[in-house]
Structures are given as C-alpha cells and as structure tokens.
Amino acid sequence: MYNHNLIEKKWIDIWEKSKINLFIEDKSKPKYFLLDAIPYPSGAGLHLGHIKAFSATEMISRYKKMCGFNVLHATGWDAFGLPAEQFAITNGASPQVYNKKNISYFKHQLKSIGFDYADNREIDSTDSKYYEWTQWIFLKLLEKGLAVKQEVEVNWCSGLSTVLANDEIVEKDGVMVSDRGGFPVEKRLMNQWILKITDYADKLDERLADLTQWPDSTKSTEHEWIGRSKGATIHFKTDNGVNFDVFTTRPDTIYGVTFIAFAPENELVKQITIPSKEEEIKAYIKLANSKTELQRKEETKDKTGVFTGTYAINPLNGKKIPIYVADYVLNNYATGIVMGVPAHDERDWDFAKNYKLDISFVIKSDSENECYSGDGEHINSDIINGLNKEQAIDKIIKVLEEKNLGKSSVTYKLRNWTFSRQRYWGEPIPILYDEKGQISVENELPVVLPETDDLNSIKPSGDGSSPLSSFTDWVNVQKNGKHLKRETDTMPGSAATSWFPLAFITKQDDGSYLPLDSKEAQELFARWMPADYYVCGSEHNTGHILYMRFWFIFLKEIGIIKDSTPVIKLINQGLILGPDGKKMSKSKGNTIDPMNVVETHGADALRLYAAFMGPYCATLPWSPSGLDGMRRWIDRVYRFYTELIKETTDNENEIEPSLNIAYNKLVRNVTRSLDSSSFNICISEMMIYINECYKNTKFYKKHLLGFLSILSCFAPFISEEINIEVLKNKTPISQTKWPTFDEALTIDKLYNLPISENGKHRHTIEILRDTPEAEVIEKVMAEERIISILNGRKPKKIIYIPNKIVNIII
C-alpha cells in the first residue's frame, strides 16, 4: 500500500534541502514565463479554488522544464488592502504581524501540495523594496500628466471611513453597502488622486485585437467596459440662460427630443433647479446616491425622476423641452445628460410613459404604439426628411458644426481610475505639500509606511481624513529648510498588481529589485516579456487586467519595455462548487480545507482530481467519491511499478506491439492536451495506458521512465518515489526529458473492417492495416458469414475503400 503521508513528507524535505525549485537564469535555453494571479494571504489559508487556479501553471511549468525551456514560475502576495487592515483591528495585532503569519502558512500549504514555485523570485506587495517601484511608476505617471488630484465622485463608506472600489460594494435591500461589514455607501464628491486611464481608451480598445490567445469573453467584456461611442456633442441652453452639452450617438433624432434628463450628481443640477423644486430634488438625489450603478442601469419599466421646473431650448427648432433629474442617467458617462427621444429609445420611452411626456416619431415605423430604435426614413425632421440613419447623422453633424451648435465627437464608458484610499494598510503615495498646498514629489524612494503597535492609530478617523494623518512624526518633514507634509492617502490594492510580472524578472537574490529603467532590467524584459501563460479569474477582466494593460502601454511609451502586451495566453479558471452545489465561500461555510484532503488522500490525489474533475475553465462540483477514485488509481500505479513488472528490456521491439502503440498514443495525446490546457484529458490518457500495462508483464525501460515523467506534472511525489526508489534512477524526475513519440506507432496495425452488402452493414473482420486489396477481398469472401449471405450468388461488384470498408454489390 502506498503511504502518501510518509512519502510526501520525505520528498518535501529533500526538495527543500536541495533547493531544486530555485530559478536560475539560463540564456542557452528558450524562455517560458508563467503567471498566476498573486493571492491575498488571508488568515483562512488556501482553499480548493486556489488549488484549481494554481494547478494549470504548475502542470505547464513542469512540462516545459522537461521540454528544455528555462522556466520562470513564481508566486507572491497581493497583501495590502482593506480586509487585512480590518482583520488586524478586529483581532488586536498590526497588519504587518498578521501578514507575515498568513504568508508563512500559505507557503507551507503550497509546499505541502508540491508546487514548484521559485522561492528566490517570490514577491510581496507590502515589501518596501517592491513598492518602491510602484511609487516610481506613479511618479512617472505624474510627470506625464496622467496622475492628477481633483474633485471626483467616489463611493464613500462612512462606516469604514474610506473610498471603495466598485468590486468592494454589494447591494442589500436596494441600497449600496460595503462588502466588508455591510456599511452604507453613498456617492460623494471628494478631492482624490486619479489616474487618467481614459486618455488611453482608444489604445486599450484597439490593442484588444492583438490578444489572439485571450478568451473572447475577456476581450468582449473589456471592449464593452471601455465603451467607445461615436456621435455628436450638441450645445443646449436653458430658458434661464444656463449652457450645457449633451453627447448622443443619434444626433439624427434631435427633432424627436421631448425632454432632457440630468444625472442626479451633475454639478449643473443646482443651477437649473427652480427654488420651489430644491427640496424635492435634494431628497431625490440622496435616494439616487444610495443605489448601485447596476440598479440604476437596470432595464426595468420603473424609470423615475423629478422635474426641475426649468426648460431647455432645442438648438435646431427652438422648441422648449422640460428638464428632469433622472437616476437612469449616469454622471460618469459623457456629460451626464441625456436628450430624451422616447419614440426611438427604450429607456426614454419608459420614462416618458411614466411622466406622460410627449412622444414624437421622427423615423418611420410600422406602429407608433411602441418604441422603434432601428433605421428607416426620417420624418418630421425638417432638413433630414427622407434620409436614412447614416445620411441623416452626417448631415446633422455638418449643420451643427456650421452653425457652431455642436460637433462630431467620441466618448467612452470607461472612467478614470480613482487612486486614493483613506487607509493605513497601503502603499504611501510619494507626494509632499507645502504650507500653501503646492505639490512636490518625494525623490527619495521608497517612502516607507510607518509601523505601529497602536491599533487606534490605524482605525478610521470618522472625519474622512486618512489614518496616516495621526502619524505626525511621519507626516511632517523638513526638506531644504522647508516644512512639508506627506500625502496621507494610500494607493489602492490594484496598484501593486498592475506591474507585478516585471517584478518576477527584476527580483534579486538579496531581496532587492533591479531599477526598472536600468539597462540590465530592460535586457531582461526584452528576453522574458511578454509572459507566455497567465491564469486569472474572469472577475478581474474589467479591473486588474484593464489596469495592467494601461500600465504596460505606458511603460512601453516611456521606454521601459518593448512590448505593451503583458501576456500572450490568458486563461480564466472555472470555479469549484462546494458540497451544497454553491460557490465555495467562507461566509457560506461550504469551503473545504485542502490540508485535510492532503492528510486523508495525499497531495498527489488532490492535484490529480483538480485536473481530472472536468474542463479547466468550467465551473464544477467537488465530488468526494471522485477524489476517492483518484486515490485508488494512485495505488494502482504504485502496485503496477512495485508488483506487476516481471521483466524489463532495453529493446523496444521485444514488447507487445499493442503496448508500444498505447505508449506512443499516450505521449502524443498528453503532449497535445497540455498544449491546449485540456488537463482532464491528460489524466484519462494516463489511465488508459495503465490499463493496457496491466495486460502485460514485459516492459521497455524507456517507457517506464517516460510515463513517470508525464505523471510527475500532475503527481510529483509518487513519480519521484518510483523514479528513485523503485527504478533506482539517479536523476530527479523533474530533470528528465519530456518523452517523444513516433506518429507511425500511434496507429493500430490491426483494425476492424466493416463489410456491407448493397450498402447495408452485414459483418466485421479484424485485419492488418494496409493489407493489399486482393488479400482483403480473398479474406472477406472466405468468411462463413459472407458465404451464408451470398448463398451461391456471385457479386456484380466489390468496392474496397482502403482501411475503411468493403461493399459487396449483388
């Protein structure tokens, strides 16, 4: 019986002492660079979802090493952020203390499961040596005018006293609350650092076409998130003299405008609202600001708003149009104002119906009892009557520009990246302020986050200021005889992960990082970038991935890297569902501790089942019986090598031809399946081969080692045990060469040949492939079944399609 506990512990110790997984640069080999989304090291440790996610690069890493590549495969810790800060406050220790403890446990888990990450390239976003270069990139963005501080609308959580990202917010009872703690969240204008990712909207959108090995779903999601829209900006004026602009993709419908709708947050709302409507508008804005953006965008019939008491003037026909404040209009898209054309826009139709507003058709349709948003002949539209959509748009824009009433323009759904967080546990922003509030930069990097044992000092202030404001010795500095104050907001967690692939390349054995602008670093980037293979959850498509692409385009433009593509092949792993059929979650109490599985079944069984349970990108249920089956198969492999091999040979021709064919098929199919990330098929192919081995007693030595090389990608512990202790090899299994196959030996020499009479299947015979036609026909005609069917009759014709079929025509 295979004792996984003893054997796995034995090899963990041996590998640790031998430092077999350390990365060593070898320019004589081609490179292969693998990435996982670096995890947040929580106190709960790794869960089964992590194991599935990380298993892909683990298998590919071992495979590519045996194929002769210089493989860079390391991990790290995305360890800054609100959860760690809140956990520390709740549990009475500093984030630094918990972070070190959590990382230590994560590393213990990874080693127990046999991951081959290179320890000497491990990164940690909370290490000042790491975030020195996050700060350096920020200053480069500042230098180029892409980092600015300005008043912007943010998601403010008073309970946590910080700005939250959209993915840190959930909906509860129709209002926004923080995912952590369930505190109310509202929209608020605040002075914040932002990164002007919108300046890169076109580049981000256009370069999606270059990502040929990324999932279509990822590219489609990013394209929609960027949301490039071409249309016109039209200048309007209210009846009380306030000017405003509206962006529309359908300027051809301007004659059908029957109302204007402002987003509740729009800064012009106060100017256009008449005094008698002010209280009603204020109450409506407060309600709208408590709703999530998703709620406000929902395609429901219940569109709400409040009339401001003010009217706009249509710039082309002079008609007065009522102005409303409506929460279905978002202030972060275009100008935050919509021209309502209910006859030809579903949302406007619903709003107009709710408030009994005019509906004016300006495109001919079959019925005026429902909205029509398609193309057609324009009517009731003065200068564009009779034109179709494209002709009408072109003419309207031309007229607007001639009369200085508007212009052709492009806008985006993409918003600038809010880069300030009112948190202690984050990268300090390297900015100084003088007594007049003028900005200067910290040139001595890194600006190190101050440590403290006083947890009260890192708690939310309650007044909107950052916890770092209380660190007066750190905040107040003297430079060149001037009294300056440091920026007390910190960076968001997404800052560290926007450049992390480069960190694995520049990490040095002493823990430092090569300067990103050094010649040595740039030579390494030219060799190693872009990364070859990256596994990342689909939930990161519109956050982390988009931000990373933005930073990489920027870094290329300032000469740090030569290719703005961060990774060639992107894979989105599927989820593992808990025993209750729902997504595993600590809050649901349905997670499974992988260390318990390692204890009961072994790390190899866990790794094999994670690969075998189904397609890698699919969401799949966890099955204890499936895990049991994988553990039994490990015993079957071990029993084969230790008990059933009676004789071995160095001559391939001395083994059964069927076994030789089975081996060559195994190598071919597993190689192709690894190249296509079809890991479950790899396991199936190994099972088929072992079944064939059980029918034999004599084996080719090269095949016995070749199978172990394949198995080691998925189950390294048992593979190494058999390699060293059973086969008595001296070379570690991870340092063997990937087995090769002969295509000619993947084809069975014997095959089943179907025989038909007048096109109807009658019989099947086993025959050697490529047998001459005359011999095939002779054998067919000698079959008792065929003699019985013919019953003395002579065939008119016999048609033989080589290696396919014989058809007897009577």
N, C-alpha and C positions, 0 to 999 in steps of 0.2 A: 504494500500500500504506500502511495506517495504521501509523505508527511510535509505538507506545504509550510507549516509553521517553522519547522526546523530548517528546511532548505531555503526558504525565502529570507529568513533572518541571516543565515550563513552568507548568502550572496550579497545582501545589503552591506554587511560588514566588510566583505572582501572588496567590493566595488568602491566603498568609501575610502578604504585604506590605499587602494591602488590608484585612486583619483582617475578612474577610467573615463569619466564623463567630462573632464576639463576640455575646454575649447582650445585648440592650438591652430593658429593660422598656418595654412599650407598652400602657398601660391602655385604649387605644382599641380594641384587638383582644381577642377572646376568647382565653383561655389554653389551652395544651396542654402538659402536663408528662410527659416520657418518662424512664424509668429503665432502666438496665442494672444487673445485679449487678456492683458495682465489683470489678475483678480484683485478685488478688495479683500484684505485679510481680516475677516470678521472673527470674533471670538468663537463662533459656532464651527469654524473649520470648513474644510471642503465638503461638498455634498455630491451626490451621484451625478448631478448636472454638470459639475466641474469635470468629473472624470470622463464623461462622454465628450465634452467640449475639447479637453486637452488630449484625448486619445488619438485624434486624427494626426496632429503634428508629431506625436510620439511614434506612431507607426511609420509615418513617412520619413521621419528623421533616421530611424534605424535602417530602413530600406535604402535610403540614399547614401548613407555611410558605406553600406556593403556594395553599393554600385560605384564607389570610388569618388564620391563628392566630399569636399571639405564643407561639412555641415555646421551651420551656426543655429543652435536651438537652445534658447534660454528663456527664462521667465522673470517676472518681477512683481512689484506690488504697487498698485494704484491706491495708496493708503491715506491720502488726505481726504477731507470732506466732512460733511455734517454728521453722518452716522457714527463715525469714530469719536467725534467731539462729544456728541450727546451720550454715547455709551460711557465715555470716561467720566463725565459729570455725574451720571446716574450711579456709577459703580465706585466712585471715590478714588480714582487714580488718574494720572495725567495721560493724555493720548499717546505720548511717547512710550510710556511704560506698557500700555496695552498693545501698542503697535508691535513692539519687539516680541512680546509674548505670543501674539497672534501669528506673526510671521514665522516664528520658531515652530509653532505647531503645524502650520501649513507645509513647511519644508519637511517636517517629519512625515507627514502624510504622503507627500509626493515621493519621497524616497522609499517609503514602505510599499508603495504601489509600483515602484520600479521605473519612474520617469527618468529619462536620460538628459534632463536639462543641465546645461553647463554652469556649474556653480560660480566660476570666475567671470561670468557675464551677467549675473543676476543684478537687477536694478531695483531701486526703491525710490518712489517719488518724494518721500519725506526726507531723504538724504540731501543735505545742503550741497554736496558735490554734484548731485543730479539736478536739483532745481536751480543751481547757478546758471545752467544753460537754458532752462525755461525762462528765467529772468532775462537772460541775454537776448533771447528771441523776442521777448516782449519789448525790450528797448529798441531793437531793430525795427519792429512794427511801429513804435512811437516815432522813430527817426523818419520813417517813410510816410507819416501822417495817417497810419492805419489804426493806431491806438489813440483814442481821444477821450476826454472826460466831458460829459454833457448830461443834461437833464433828459431822462428817458423813462418810459413807462415800464415798470417792473412788477413781478409777482412778489408782494411783500407779505411776510408772515410775522405778525407781531408776537405770537407765542414763542417763536424761535429767534425773533429779532434778526432776521436776515432775508435777503433776496433769495428766491428759489427758482431753479430751472423748471421748465415745463414738466420734465420727467420726474420731478420731486413732488408733484401735485396730483391729487386724485379728486374725484367728485364724490360727495356724500350729501344725500338729501338735496340734490340740486345746487349745491354751492361748492366752491373750491376749498379744499383743506390740504394741509401738508401730509405727505405720505408717511412721514415720521411724526407721530404724536397726534395727528388729526386736528391740528390747529387751523383756525380760519385764515384764508389767504385772500388778499384783495389787490387790485391794480392800483399802483401809486406812482406818481412822478418823483424820481429821485436823481440826484447827481451821481452818476456812475461812470466807471471806466467801461468803454465798449471797444470792440474790435470791428472794423468796418469790412466785414465779410461780404457785404452787399456790393462793394467795389469789385469783387471777384465773381459775381454771379454769372456773368457770361462765360468766363473761363471755366468755372466749375461745371456749368451745363454742357459746354462744348466738348470738354475733355472726357465726359462720360463715354463718348464713342470710342475712345482709346482703350477702355477697360473691357477687352473682349473676353476675358476669363472671369468676369464678375457675374453674379446672378442677375438675370434680367429684372427680377423683383427689386433688387437693391438699386439698380440704376433707375428703374421706373419711379421708385419711391423718392430718390434724390431729385429726379427731374421735376416731379410734382411739388416737392418741398421748395425747390428754387423758384418754380412757378413763373417762368418768363412769359409775359403777356405783351403783345404789340397792339397799339391802338393810338388814342389821341388824348391829350390833356386839353380840356376846354375851360376857358375863363368865364366864370359866372359872377354876378353881382346881386346882392340882396336889395330889397326895396328901401333899406335904411343905410345903404352905401358901403356894406362890407364886401370886399372882393374875396373870392375863393376859387380854387381849381378842382376839377373833377377829372379823374382818369377813367376812360371807358374803352373797352375793346370793340364796342359797337357805336362809334360816332354817327353811323348812318341812321340810328334810331332817335336822333336828337329831337325830331319833330314829334315823337311819341312820349316825351318826358311829361309826366303829370305830377311828380313830387320829387323832392330832394331829401336824402336821408344821411345824417351825420352820425359817425360813431360817437357813443357817449363820452369817450375820453378826448375827443377832438378839442384842441385848445380854442377853436373859434366858437364853440357852443355858447360860452358865456356872452360873447359879443352879439350873437344873433338872437338870443332869447329875450323876449319882452319881459318887463318886470312882473307882470301878473302870472307868468308861467315859471318863474325861477324856482319856487319851492317844489313844484311838481317835477321839474327837470332834475333837480338835485336828488330827490328821492329815487327817481328812475336810474340815474347814474350810479347811485350807491348799490342798487339791486343788480344792475348790469355788471358792475365790477366784482361781484361775488360769484359770478358764473364762470365756468371754464370756457376756454375758447372753443372747445369741441361742442359744448352745449349751444353756444351762440351760432355755430356753423351748421347745426343740425337741420336737415331738410324736413322740417315739420310745418304744418299749416299755421301754427300759432306764432305768427310774427308780431312782435309788439313794438310800440314806440310812443312818443309824446310829441304833439305839435308845439313848435317853438313860438308860434304867433307871428313869425316872420315869413316873407315870401322872397323867392329868387326870381330873376328875370331871365327867360330863355334868350341867349345871345343872338339867335338867328331869327326868331319870330316875335320876340318881345312879350310873350305870354308870361303872366305871373304864376308861379309854381309854389305851393306850400312846402315849408321846410320842417322836417321831423328829426328827432333824435331816435335812432333805432338800434337795438343791440345786435341785430344780424349783420350790421356793418362793423368791420374791424378796423381799428385805427392804425394797425401795423401793416396794412396793405394799401399801397399807392398813397392817396391823400387822406384816406379815412372818410371819404364822402362818396356817395353813390347817387347817380341820376336815375330815378325810378322810372322804368319803362315797363309797366305791368303787362302790356299786351304781348311783350316779347321776352320776358324773363320770369321764370317760375317764382323766385323769391319775391320779386316786386309784385307779381300777380297776387300772391297770398297776402302781402302787406296791404295792397290797395283794396282787396276784398274785405279785410278786417276793418278798415277805416273808411270804407265806402268812398274811395277816391276815384277820380275819372280814369278810364282805361281807353286809350286812343290807339287804334291799329294803324301802323304805318307800313306794314308789309302784308301783302295779300295772302290770305289763308282761307281754308275751307269753312272754318267756323270761328265766330267771334265769342263763343261761349267758353273758350279755353285758351290758355297761353300758346303762342306759336313762336318758337325760337329758331326756326330754320331759315333757309334762304328763300328768296322769292322776289317778286316785282314790288318795288316801293310805291306806296300810295299816300295821299295826304301829306306829302313831303316836299312840296314846292320844287326846289331846284333839282331834286334827285328822283322825282316821279318816273316810274318806268324802268329804273336801273335795278340790277341785281346787287347783292351784298358787296362784292369786291369793288365793282364800279362805283357804287354809292359811297363806300368808305373813302376811296381815293379822291372823289370829288369834294366830299365834305371837308376832308383834311386840307385840301387845296384852298377852299374858300375860307376856312378858319384861319389859315396862315396868311392869306392875302389881306384879310380884314383885321389881323392881329387879335383874333378871338381864341386862338388855340394853336396847337402844333402836334405833329406826329411824335409819339414817344413810346418808350418801353418801360415797363415796371415789373416788379418781382414780388412774389410772396415771401421770399427769404428776408429775414430780419437781421439786423446787426447783432453781434454776439455780446451779450451783457457779461462783462468780465470781472465785476466786483462782487465780493461776498462779504457780509458782515459777520465773519467767523474768525476764530483764533486759529483753527487747525487747517491751514492752507499756506500756499507759497506767498511770502511777502511780495508786494508789488514794489519794485525798486524805484520809488519816486519820493522826492523831497519837496516841501513847500516852505517858502519864506514867510515873513510876517504879513506880507500883502497877499499871500495865497498864490504867488507865482510859482510855477513848476520848474524843478530841475531834476536831473537824473542822478541816481546812485551809480557811480562808476566803479566802486569797489565791490565787486560781486564775489560770493553770494551775500545778499542781505539775509542774515540768518534769523529764523524765527526764535524768539526768546523762549526759554524753557521755564517752567514754574511748577511748584508743588501746591500752590494756592489755587484750588479749583474755582474759587469765587471769581478770580481774575479772568477766567476764560468763559464764564457764563454770559448769556445775552445781557446786554446793558439795559434793555427795555426802552431806551430813548432813540433807537435807530443807529447809534454810533457803534463802531466795531469794538469787540473785546480788547483788541490790542491798544486801544486808546488809554487803557488803565496802566499800561507798561510805560510809565513816564520816562524812566531812565533809557529805555529803548527808543521811545518816540522822539525825544529831544536830543539833537546832535549839534555839535559845533563844527563847521567846515569853513575854512578860510576866514575865520573871525566872524562868521555869520551864525545866528541862531536859526536852525531849521527844524522842521518836524517831518517825521516819516509818514508816508501813506499807511493808514491803519486798516484799510480793506485788504483782503487777501484774494488770491486767484481762485477760480472755480476748479473743481477736480478735473475737468476736461482739458485743462492746460497741459498737465503732465503727459497725457496720453496722445497729444497732438503731434509729438515728435519722437515718441519712445522707440520706434525702430532704429533710429540713428544712435540711440544710447547704447544698444547692444553692441554696435560696431565700434564705438569710441571708448567703451569701458576698459579700464586698465587693471592689471592685477593688484595694484596698490589701492584700488577703490576710486581713483580719480577718473576723469573723462578727458579725452583729447579735446582741445578747443575746436569748436565746430568750424571755425574759419581757418584752421591750420592746414598746411599743405598735406601733412600726414593723414589727417581726417578726411580730406577731400579725395585723396588717392584711395582710401578705404571705401568711401561712399561710391566711387566710380566702379570698384570691384563688386561690392555687395548689394548695392541698390539698383533697381527696386527689389524688395523682398520677393521671394518666389511663391510663398504659400501662407495665407493668413486665415485663421478661423476666428470668426467674430459673430456674436448673436445678431439676428436681424433687427432687434430692438435698438441697435446702435446706428442704423443706417442714416438717420437724419440728425444725429448729434455727433458722436465721436468720429465716425467715418468722414462726414462732411467737413468737420473742423480740421481733421488731419489732412485732408486733401487741400484745404485752404492754406495751411501752414507749409505744406510741401511745395505748392505752386510758388508761394512767396519765397521760400528758401532757395528755390531754383533761380528766381529772378535776381536775388542778391548774390548769386554765385556760390552758394554752399554745396548744392547737389546739382547733378547734370540732368536728372530725370524727375519730373514732378509727380510721376506715378509712385505711390508708396508701396504698392504690392501688385504682382502680376495676377495671381489667382486668389480670389476671395471665396471662402466657404462659410455658409451660415449653418451652424449645427442645429439639429432639432432638439426638442425638449424631451426629458424623461418624465412621464407622469407617475404620480405616487400610487400606492396600493388602492386608493379610492378613485383612481381614474382622473384626478385633477393635477394641475401643475404643482410640482413639489414646491413647498413654501414653508418657512419656519412658522409663519403666522397661522398656517392651516394645520400645522403639526403632522404633516404627512411626509416629511423627509426621511431618508434612510442614511445612516452614518456609514460611509464606505469602510471605515476601520472595523466595524462589526462584520462586514462581509469578508474583509481580509482575514479576520480571525477565524470565521467559520468555514469559508470556502477557499481562501487564498487569493492573493493579488492577481495571479495569472487567470483564475476563473473570472474574476471581476472584469479584467481587461478584455478577455475573450468575449464575455457576454455583452459588454458595452459595444463591441464591434459587431457582434452577430445578431443582436436583437432586431435589426432592420436597417433600412437605408439611413445613412448618417444624417441626412438633412430632414428626416421625418420625425414627427412627434410620436413617441412610442411609450406604451405602458411597461412598467417594471414587472417582471414575472419571476417570482421565487423559484418556480418549477424550471424555468429556462436557465436560471443560474445553477440549479442542482444538476441539470443535464450537462452543462459545460464542465462542472467539476468531475462528473463521471467520465467525460471524454478525456480530460487530463489524465485520469487514472488509466484509461485505455491506451493512451500514447505511452505513458510510462511503462505499462505492462508489456507493450509491444517491444520496446527497446531493451527491457531487462529480462524478459522471459521467452519471447516468441522467436527471436532471431537465432536460428540454428547454425547458419553458415553465411559467411560474407565472402566477397570476391572483389578483385581489382579489375576484373574483365566484365565489361557491360554486357557482352554477348552471352554470358553464362546465366543470366537471369531470365525469367519468363518474359517473352515479348509483350504480353499484356501489362506486366508491371512496369516495363520500360516506357510503354505508351502512357500509362497512368501518370508516371513521374513527369514526363515532358509536358503533358497536358496541365499538370499541377503548376509547374513553373510558368508556363505561358499564361495561364488564366489568372494566377495570382499577380503576376507582373502587370498585366493589363488592368486588373481590378484595382491595384494600388495606384496606378497612374490615373485612374478615373475616380478615385476615392470611394470605390464600391467595397468597403471593408467587410460587409457581411458576406459577400460572395467569396472573399478570400477564405473565410472560415469554412464555408461549405465545401470549397475545393479541397482543403486540407482533410476534412472528414471523409470525403470520397476516396482520397488517396490512402488514408489509414485503413479504410475498409478493404481496399484492394490488397494492402500489405498483409492483412490478416489471412488472406487466402494463400500466402506463400511462406516459404521458410528460408530461402536463399536470397541474399540482397547484395546489391552493388554498393560498396562503401561510400562512393561519392554521393549516391542518392541519399544515404542515411544522414550524411552531414548537410546536404542541400536542403532536406526537409527541415532540419533543425534551424538552419539559417532563416528560412521563411517563418517558421513558428516563432522565432525569437523576436520578430517585430511585434508580435501580439502577446506572447507569453515568455518573457526573457528569463525568468527564474528556472522553470523546468528545462528550458532549452540549454541553459548554461550547465545545469546539473548533469544532464545526459551527456553533453559535449565533453565535459572534463572528467566526470566520474565514471561514466559508462563506456563511452567511446575512447576514453583516455587520450583525447587531443590536448595539445599544449596551448594552442591559440584560442583566446576568448572568442565566443561565438559572435560577438559584435564586431570582431575584426576579420571575420571570414568574408569571402567574396560572394556576391549575390549569384545564385546558380543560373546557368544558362540552359536553353532548351533547343532542341532540333525540331523545326517545324514539321519535317517529314515524319518524325516519330510521334507526332501528336495525332496522327491519323490511324485508326484501327485497320489492320490488314484484313481482318475478317469483318464482313458486314452482312446485314440481312437484305436480300434482293427480293422485292415483291414481283409476283408473276400474275398477269391478268389474262383473262380470256374475253376477247371483244370489249376491252376496256373495263371489265368487272374483275375486281381482285379475287383471286382464287387460292393462292398459295404463296409461301415464303420459303426461301432456302438460304442457308449460310454459305458464303463463297468468298474466296480471296479477292481483294480489291485488284482491279486492273487485269483480271483474267481475260485472255483473248476471247473474242466473241464466239468463235467456233466451239471453244471448250464450254463456255457458258451455256450455249444452246444445247449442246450434247448433254450436259448435266441436267438441264431443265427437262428435256424430253425423256430422260431416264427416270424421272421422279414418278413413283407409283400414283401419286395424286393426279399428276398431269395425264398419265396414261389412262387413268379412270375417266377423267373429264373428256378426253378426246374420243374414247370408246371406238377406236379404229379409224376415226376420221383423220384426214390429212390437212394440216393447216394451209390456208391460202397464202399466209404471210406471217413471218415472225419478226417483230420490231424490237430491237435491243438498244436502249439508251445506256451507254456505259456507266456502270456503277450506280444506276438509278432504277431501271425497271425493264422487265420483259413483257411484251404484249403479244399474245397469240391470236391471230385473226383467223376465224373459222368460217 
